[in-house]
Amino acid sequence: MKTLLKRATPLLFLFTLFLSHCNKEEDTLSTFDMVCGEWTVTDIQYDLRINDLSLPEYLMGAYGMTEEEAQIAFTQNENAYKAAWTGTMLFKQDGKYEFNIGGENHSNYWFLSKDEQTIHVYFTGYYMDFDIMSIDEKIMKLSYDPSYRVDIDEDGTREIIKYLNEFILEK
């Protein structure tokens, strides 16, 4: 009996180790699997820079607005941006998405970057790239920071407009 117990103990230990290892693999979802599903935009951290100046700083310098006027303009811009992004985002396993944001429905396709750190969304004729800051089964934090060159003040020089936004989404 002692011999049988001596031989069985290492096998039982290995079997237990094997089972615990298998369970850990099943509990770990890939980034793709975590992204798939319906997400609700719960918060947006918004910032807009023009030629490396905050929007209020730019408006005060380019248009002579007072600090109060510039801050009101920024707040109106921020509220409009947040309203445009309020809603849900459904990422499907087949690579298609359905967004219901700002009261409008959008659908097309999406995919993850090779390193699984960026969600590429084909949105009305161009790609939007959302960097994944963090993700788990319930919360996803994305960064979206496109830049454009536009002659805002019509002086013949195109300003650099850069959005620096973070989106918090919950399943």
Buried (B, 14 or more C-beta within 10 A) or exposed (E): EEEEEEEEEEEEEEEEEEEEEEEEEEEEEEBBEBBBBBBEBEEBEBBBBBBEBBBBBBBBEBEEBEEEBBBBBBEEBBEEBBEEBBBEBBBBEEBEBBBBBBEEEBEBEBBBEEEBEBBBBBBEEEEEBBBBEEBEEEBBBBBBBEEEEEEBEEEEEEBEBBBBBBBBBEE
